[in-house]
């Protein structure tokens, strides 16, 4: 891989004696990894049923390296939402941010949703997760990933943090800011980023990052914590962003994370030693930076709790198939029926891409359940299920949107699963299942 001379010069200044070792790491292939979705399965259980060659990621209990031959993106477990394909170092920010059940969390720069899905797993269907990105089009990827993961306590929005900070001062218990950056740490994984770096380097990103962090800090409750991260080595985009925040806000304190794992390096500037730098020549992963900050003080929760409304009659009929109650507020808009999280979120004037759990569509006197609902269920939650082995030809056919044959005992809505994990809904009649997997979720 050919690197710009300007970049090589900067690396030699930054790394000193380690520069050649770092540059030599470009001759090695980047590692491949996945993060288990604990909303659906424990890491231990996944290891037991997984057909892949897994090695643990040291800094993420749910993270595992896999081999080139595994190809997890084509396995039925991927479509069942059992894991998210994520670079190992990119697992670090969400794993380092302490989360308690019931927290109100903001993922400030969320797309395409890797860190959002990790934070949702930590909340375990409690509290509230607001996943924001200024790009509405990029949030479509976040939506798809959240639906597949079965996340129900979420608002996916697209807003400028300048506007959000006015609407939600001191509102969130935890905030994750994985800021847009020059991307040096991912050059080995994504060589195309070299061209982007030549067009927009630290002089472009650093002012933007400082603005993002300031507005995010305004939304953090006293006593709350914020995790700032990038995938660049630039001091201007990392330590200088943090020191600027410390100078502007005396209530900001950096919490120690630098010595948690072998190979992690501390921050470079004085006063930032508690930050962490991840280098590809020291660990099995790409480059990353993370700083965990706490806002001094204390504050009680400001969230309201919603009460359940009455669902429409069409859904009440479908609800007979469910073996457990649904908690939240029913909300019908443009034929779409949503179940809003129990923790309220006033979102007037904000572009909302998804409010809570999309249950399905109400039209022409009937209810059609959504893929989001299917992915949010356990097999035990539904009255009629069909469990197929991953290598059953019907599993492949179903994932591709085709009809399949099952026992003639089933009639009506059925939840098709693999190894007990839902893949989607079907409508059964006389042994034939009409496929109801939405087109964007089918296997191509």
C-alpha positions as CSV (number, residue, x, y, z in Angstrom):
1,X,0.0,0.0,0.0
2,X,1.4,3.4,-1.0
3,X,1.2,6.0,1.7
4,X,1.6,9.8,1.0
5,X,5.0,11.1,2.0
6,X,3.3,13.8,4.1
7,X,1.6,11.1,6.1
8,X,4.8,9.1,6.5
9,X,6.6,12.2,7.8
10,X,3.9,12.9,10.3
11,X,4.0,9.3,11.5
12,X,7.7,9.4,12.0
13,X,7.4,12.5,14.1
14,X,4.6,11.0,16.2
15,X,5.9,7.4,16.6
16,X,9.6,8.0,16.8
17,X,11.4,4.7,17.1
18,X,8.1,2.8,16.6
19,X,7.4,4.4,13.2
20,X,8.9,1.7,11.1
21,X,7.1,-1.0,13.1
22,X,3.9,0.8,12.5
23,X,4.5,1.3,8.8
24,X,5.4,-2.4,8.4
25,X,2.0,-3.3,9.8
26,X,0.5,-2.2,6.5
27,X,2.0,-5.4,5.0
28,X,-0.2,-7.5,7.2
29,X,-4.0,-8.1,6.6
30,X,-6.4,-6.3,8.9
31,X,-8.2,-8.4,11.4
32,X,-11.9,-9.4,11.0
33,X,-14.2,-9.4,14.0
34,X,-17.8,-9.5,15.2
35,X,-19.6,-8.4,18.3
36,X,-22.2,-10.7,19.8
37,X,-25.6,-9.1,20.4
38,X,-26.4,-9.9,24.0
39,X,-30.0,-8.8,23.6
40,X,-30.4,-12.2,21.9
41,X,-27.6,-14.5,23.1
42,X,-24.7,-14.6,25.6
43,X,-21.1,-14.7,24.3
44,X,-20.7,-18.1,25.9
45,X,-23.8,-19.5,24.2
46,X,-22.8,-18.0,20.9
47,X,-19.4,-19.7,21.2
48,X,-21.1,-23.0,21.8
49,X,-23.4,-22.9,18.7
50,X,-21.2,-20.9,16.4
51,X,-19.6,-22.6,13.3
52,X,-16.9,-19.9,13.2
53,X,-13.2,-20.0,14.3
54,X,-13.5,-17.5,17.2
55,X,-10.8,-15.8,19.3
56,X,-11.8,-13.3,22.0
57,X,-11.2,-9.5,21.6
58,X,-9.4,-8.6,24.9
59,X,-11.2,-5.2,25.5
60,X,-14.7,-6.3,24.6
61,X,-16.3,-9.3,26.3
62,X,-18.8,-9.7,23.4
63,X,-16.1,-9.3,20.7
64,X,-14.5,-12.1,18.7
65,X,-12.0,-12.3,15.8
66,X,-13.0,-14.6,13.0
67,X,-11.1,-16.0,10.0
68,X,-11.4,-15.2,6.3
69,X,-13.0,-18.6,5.6
70,X,-15.9,-18.0,8.1
71,X,-17.9,-15.5,6.1
72,X,-20.3,-14.6,8.9
73,X,-22.2,-12.1,6.7
74,X,-23.8,-14.9,4.8
75,X,-24.8,-17.1,7.7
76,X,-28.4,-17.3,8.9
77,X,-27.2,-16.2,12.4
78,X,-26.4,-12.8,10.8
79,X,-29.9,-12.4,9.6
80,X,-31.2,-13.4,13.0
81,X,-29.3,-10.5,14.5
82,X,-27.0,-12.6,16.7
83,X,-24.0,-10.4,16.0
84,X,-22.8,-7.2,14.4
85,X,-19.7,-7.2,12.1
86,X,-17.4,-4.6,13.7
87,X,-13.7,-3.8,13.6
88,X,-12.2,-4.8,16.9
89,X,-10.8,-1.4,17.9
90,X,-14.1,0.2,17.0
91,X,-15.7,-1.9,19.8
92,X,-13.6,0.0,22.4
93,X,-15.6,3.2,22.8
94,X,-19.0,1.6,23.7
95,X,-17.2,-1.0,25.9
96,X,-15.4,1.7,27.8
97,X,-18.5,3.8,28.5
98,X,-20.1,2.6,31.8
99,X,-23.8,2.1,31.3
100,X,-26.4,1.3,34.0
101,X,-29.8,-0.1,33.3
102,X,-32.4,2.7,33.0
103,X,-29.9,5.3,31.7
104,X,-30.9,7.8,29.1
105,X,-28.1,7.7,26.4
106,X,-27.3,9.7,23.4
107,X,-25.2,8.3,20.6
108,X,-24.4,11.7,19.0
109,X,-22.7,10.7,15.7
110,X,-24.3,7.3,15.3
111,X,-24.4,6.1,11.7
112,X,-24.1,3.3,10.6
113,X,-25.1,2.1,14.1
114,X,-22.3,-0.2,15.4
115,X,-21.9,1.7,18.6
116,X,-25.7,2.3,18.9
117,X,-26.3,-1.5,18.9
118,X,-23.6,-2.0,21.5
119,X,-25.1,0.6,23.8
120,X,-28.6,-0.9,23.4
121,X,-27.3,-4.3,24.4
122,X,-25.9,-2.7,27.6
123,X,-29.3,-1.1,28.4
124,X,-31.0,-4.5,27.9
125,X,-34.4,-3.1,27.0
126,X,-34.4,-0.5,29.8
127,X,-34.1,3.3,29.8
128,X,-33.8,5.2,26.5
129,X,-31.3,5.3,23.7
130,X,-31.4,8.3,21.3
131,X,-29.3,7.5,18.2
132,X,-28.5,10.7,16.2
133,X,-26.6,11.5,13.1
134,X,-26.7,14.7,11.1
135,X,-27.1,12.7,7.9
136,X,-30.6,11.3,7.6
137,X,-29.6,9.1,4.7
138,X,-26.8,7.5,6.7
139,X,-29.3,6.9,9.5
140,X,-31.2,4.5,7.2
141,X,-28.3,2.0,7.8
142,X,-28.6,2.6,11.5
143,X,-32.3,1.8,11.3
144,X,-31.7,-1.4,9.5
145,X,-29.0,-2.5,12.0
146,X,-31.2,-1.6,15.0
147,X,-34.2,-3.5,13.6
148,X,-32.1,-6.6,13.0
149,X,-30.7,-6.4,16.5
150,X,-34.2,-6.3,17.9
151,X,-33.8,-2.9,19.7
152,X,-37.1,-1.5,21.0
153,X,-36.2,1.3,23.5
154,X,-34.8,3.7,20.8
155,X,-35.4,6.9,18.9
156,X,-33.4,7.2,15.7
157,X,-33.2,10.8,14.8
158,X,-31.3,13.1,12.4
159,X,-30.4,16.5,13.9
160,X,-27.6,19.0,14.2
161,X,-26.1,18.9,17.7
162,X,-26.4,22.7,17.9
163,X,-30.2,22.3,17.8
164,X,-30.3,19.3,20.1
165,X,-28.2,21.1,22.8
166,X,-30.8,23.9,23.0
167,X,-33.7,21.4,23.3
168,X,-32.0,18.9,25.7
169,X,-29.7,20.8,28.2
170,X,-28.4,18.4,30.9
171,X,-30.7,15.7,29.7
172,X,-28.6,12.6,29.1
173,X,-26.9,10.3,31.7
174,X,-24.4,9.0,29.1
175,X,-23.2,10.4,25.7
176,X,-21.0,8.8,23.1
177,X,-19.3,11.0,20.6
178,X,-17.6,9.0,17.9
179,X,-16.6,12.1,16.0
180,X,-16.1,12.4,12.3
181,X,-12.3,12.5,11.7
182,X,-9.5,12.2,9.2
183,X,-9.5,8.4,9.6
184,X,-5.8,7.6,9.7
185,X,-6.3,4.7,12.0
186,X,-8.4,2.9,9.4
187,X,-6.0,3.3,6.4
188,X,-5.1,-0.4,6.4
189,X,-8.7,-1.5,6.6
190,X,-10.1,1.1,4.2
191,X,-7.3,2.3,1.8
192,X,-9.8,4.7,0.2
193,X,-9.6,6.9,3.3
194,X,-6.1,8.0,2.2
195,X,-7.6,10.0,-0.6
196,X,-10.1,11.6,1.9
197,X,-7.2,12.4,4.2
198,X,-5.4,14.3,1.5
199,X,-8.5,16.3,0.8
200,X,-9.5,17.0,4.4
201,X,-7.0,16.6,7.2
202,X,-6.9,17.7,10.8
203,X,-7.2,21.4,9.9
204,X,-10.7,20.6,8.7
205,X,-11.9,18.2,11.3
206,X,-10.5,19.6,14.6
207,X,-12.7,22.7,14.6
208,X,-15.7,20.6,13.8
209,X,-14.9,18.1,16.6
210,X,-14.4,20.9,19.2
211,X,-17.9,22.2,18.3
212,X,-19.5,18.8,18.5
213,X,-17.9,18.1,21.9
214,X,-19.0,21.5,23.3
215,X,-22.7,20.9,22.3
216,X,-22.6,17.3,23.5
217,X,-21.2,18.5,26.9
218,X,-24.2,20.9,27.3
219,X,-26.6,17.9,27.0
220,X,-24.8,15.8,29.7
221,X,-26.3,15.7,33.1
222,X,-24.1,16.7,36.1
223,X,-22.6,13.4,37.3
224,X,-23.0,11.9,33.8
225,X,-20.2,10.5,31.6
226,X,-19.2,11.2,28.0
227,X,-17.0,9.0,25.8
228,X,-15.2,10.9,23.0
229,X,-13.5,8.8,20.3
230,X,-12.0,9.0,16.8
231,X,-10.1,6.6,14.5
232,X,-7.2,9.0,13.9
233,X,-3.8,9.4,15.4
234,X,-3.8,13.2,15.1
235,X,-3.1,15.1,18.4
236,X,-5.1,18.0,17.0
237,X,-8.2,15.8,16.6
238,X,-7.7,13.9,19.9
239,X,-5.8,15.4,22.9
240,X,-6.2,19.0,21.8
241,X,-10.0,18.5,21.5
242,X,-10.1,17.2,25.0
243,X,-7.8,19.8,26.5
244,X,-9.9,22.6,24.9
245,X,-13.0,21.1,26.6
246,X,-11.2,20.9,29.9
247,X,-10.2,24.6,29.7
248,X,-13.7,25.7,28.7
249,X,-15.6,23.6,31.3
250,X,-14.0,23.3,34.7
251,X,-16.5,20.6,35.7
252,X,-15.0,18.2,33.2
253,X,-12.7,15.5,34.5
254,X,-10.9,12.7,32.5
255,X,-11.4,9.3,34.0
256,X,-8.6,6.7,33.6
257,X,-8.9,4.0,30.9
258,X,-5.4,4.0,29.5
259,X,-4.0,1.0,31.5
260,X,-6.9,-1.3,31.2
261,X,-5.5,-3.6,28.5
262,X,-2.1,-4.7,27.2
263,X,-1.0,-2.6,24.2
264,X,-3.1,0.4,25.0
265,X,-1.1,3.6,25.1
266,X,-1.8,6.7,27.1
267,X,-2.7,10.2,25.7
268,X,0.3,12.3,24.6
269,X,-0.3,15.8,25.9
270,X,0.2,16.7,29.6
271,X,-3.1,16.1,31.5
272,X,-4.4,13.6,28.9
273,X,-2.5,10.5,30.2
274,X,-5.8,8.9,31.2
275,X,-6.9,8.8,27.6
276,X,-6.2,5.8,25.5
277,X,-4.5,5.4,22.1
278,X,-4.8,2.1,20.2
279,X,-2.1,1.4,17.6
280,X,-2.3,-1.4,14.9
281,X,1.3,-2.5,15.5
282,X,0.6,-3.1,19.2
283,X,-2.8,-4.8,19.2
284,X,-4.9,-6.9,16.9
285,X,-7.0,-4.1,15.6
286,X,-6.8,-0.8,13.8
287,X,-6.1,2.7,15.2
288,X,-8.4,4.4,17.7
289,X,-8.5,7.1,20.4
290,X,-10.8,7.3,23.4
291,X,-11.3,9.7,26.3
292,X,-13.8,9.0,29.1
293,X,-15.0,12.2,30.8
294,X,-17.2,12.9,33.7
295,X,-19.2,16.0,34.5
296,X,-18.9,16.8,38.2
297,X,-22.0,17.2,40.3
298,X,-25.2,15.2,40.6
299,X,-28.7,15.4,39.1
300,X,-31.8,13.3,39.3
301,X,-33.4,11.9,36.2
302,X,-35.6,14.2,34.2
303,X,-37.3,11.6,32.0
304,X,-41.0,11.0,32.1
305,X,-42.6,7.6,32.1
306,X,-45.2,6.8,29.5
307,X,-48.4,4.9,30.1
308,X,-49.8,2.3,27.7
309,X,-52.5,3.3,25.3
310,X,-55.0,0.9,23.8
311,X,-53.9,-0.8,20.6
312,X,-56.2,-0.7,17.5
313,X,-58.6,-3.7,17.1
314,X,-56.6,-5.0,14.1
315,X,-53.5,-5.5,16.3
316,X,-55.5,-6.8,19.2
317,X,-56.4,-9.8,17.0
318,X,-52.8,-10.4,16.1
319,X,-51.8,-10.0,19.7
320,X,-53.4,-13.3,20.5
321,X,-50.3,-14.9,18.9
322,X,-48.0,-13.3,21.5
323,X,-47.1,-15.2,24.7
324,X,-46.0,-12.1,26.6
325,X,-47.4,-8.5,27.1
326,X,-45.9,-5.5,25.4
327,X,-44.9,-2.6,27.5
328,X,-45.0,1.0,26.3
329,X,-47.3,3.4,24.5
330,X,-49.1,2.5,21.3
331,X,-48.8,5.1,18.6
332,X,-50.5,4.9,15.2
333,X,-49.2,7.2,12.4
334,X,-49.8,6.9,8.6
335,X,-51.0,3.3,9.0
336,X,-47.8,2.4,11.0
337,X,-48.2,1.1,14.5
338,X,-45.4,1.8,17.0
339,X,-44.7,0.8,20.5
340,X,-43.0,3.8,22.2
341,X,-40.5,3.2,25.0
342,X,-41.7,3.4,28.5
343,X,-39.2,6.3,29.1
344,X,-40.7,9.3,27.4
345,X,-38.8,11.5,24.9
346,X,-40.2,14.8,23.8
347,X,-39.1,15.1,20.1
348,X,-41.2,17.9,18.7
349,X,-39.4,19.8,16.0
350,X,-36.8,17.0,15.4
351,X,-36.5,14.7,12.4
352,X,-37.4,11.3,13.7
353,X,-36.6,8.2,11.6
354,X,-37.9,5.7,14.0
355,X,-39.8,6.0,17.3
356,X,-39.4,2.9,19.4
357,X,-40.5,-0.5,18.0
358,X,-42.4,-0.6,14.7
359,X,-45.0,-3.3,15.4
360,X,-46.4,-3.3,11.8
361,X,-48.9,-1.8,9.4
362,X,-52.6,-1.4,9.9
363,X,-54.6,-1.2,6.7
364,X,-57.8,-2.4,5.1
365,X,-59.0,-3.9,8.4
366,X,-56.0,-6.1,9.0
367,X,-52.6,-6.0,10.7
368,X,-49.3,-6.9,9.0
369,X,-46.5,-7.5,11.5
370,X,-43.1,-5.9,10.8
371,X,-39.6,-7.4,10.5
372,X,-38.7,-5.2,13.4
373,X,-41.2,-7.0,15.6
374,X,-40.0,-10.4,14.5
375,X,-36.4,-9.5,15.3
376,X,-37.4,-8.2,18.7
377,X,-39.1,-11.4,19.8
378,X,-37.8,-14.6,21.3
379,X,-39.2,-17.9,19.9
380,X,-40.9,-18.4,23.2
381,X,-42.8,-15.1,22.8
382,X,-44.8,-16.4,19.9
383,X,-47.6,-19.0,19.8
384,X,-46.7,-20.6,16.5
385,X,-43.0,-21.1,15.6
386,X,-41.1,-23.3,13.1
387,X,-37.5,-23.9,14.0
388,X,-35.1,-24.7,11.1
389,X,-31.5,-25.8,11.2
390,X,-29.1,-23.2,9.6
391,X,-28.2,-25.7,6.9
392,X,-31.8,-26.7,6.1
393,X,-32.5,-25.7,2.5
394,X,-35.8,-24.1,3.7
395,X,-33.8,-21.7,5.8
396,X,-32.0,-20.4,2.7
397,X,-35.2,-20.3,0.7
398,X,-37.0,-18.4,3.5
399,X,-34.2,-15.8,3.8
400,X,-34.4,-15.2,0.1
401,X,-38.1,-14.4,0.3
402,X,-39.4,-17.7,-1.1
403,X,-42.3,-19.8,0.2
404,X,-41.5,-22.9,2.2
405,X,-43.3,-26.1,3.2
406,X,-44.0,-27.0,6.9
407,X,-46.4,-29.1,8.8
408,X,-50.0,-28.7,8.0
409,X,-50.8,-28.2,11.7
410,X,-49.9,-24.5,11.5
411,X,-52.4,-22.0,10.2
412,X,-52.1,-18.2,10.3
413,X,-49.1,-16.2,11.5
414,X,-46.0,-18.2,12.2
415,X,-42.5,-17.1,13.3
416,X,-39.8,-18.8,11.4
417,X,-36.6,-19.4,13.5
418,X,-33.2,-21.0,13.2
419,X,-31.8,-22.7,16.3
420,X,-34.6,-20.8,18.2
421,X,-33.7,-17.3,16.9
422,X,-36.4,-15.5,14.8
423,X,-35.7,-14.8,11.1
424,X,-39.1,-13.3,10.2
425,X,-42.8,-13.9,9.9
426,X,-44.7,-16.1,7.5
427,X,-48.4,-16.8,6.9
428,X,-49.2,-20.5,7.0
429,X,-52.0,-22.4,5.2
430,X,-52.2,-26.1,4.4
431,X,-48.5,-26.6,4.9
432,X,-47.3,-23.7,2.8
433,X,-45.8,-20.6,4.4
434,X,-46.1,-17.3,2.5
435,X,-43.0,-15.3,3.1
436,X,-43.3,-12.0,5.0
437,X,-39.7,-11.0,5.3
438,X,-39.4,-7.4,4.1
439,X,-37.5,-7.0,0.9
440,X,-34.6,-5.0,2.3
441,X,-33.9,-7.8,4.8
442,X,-33.8,-10.7,2.4
443,X,-30.6,-12.5,1.5
444,X,-29.5,-11.6,-2.0
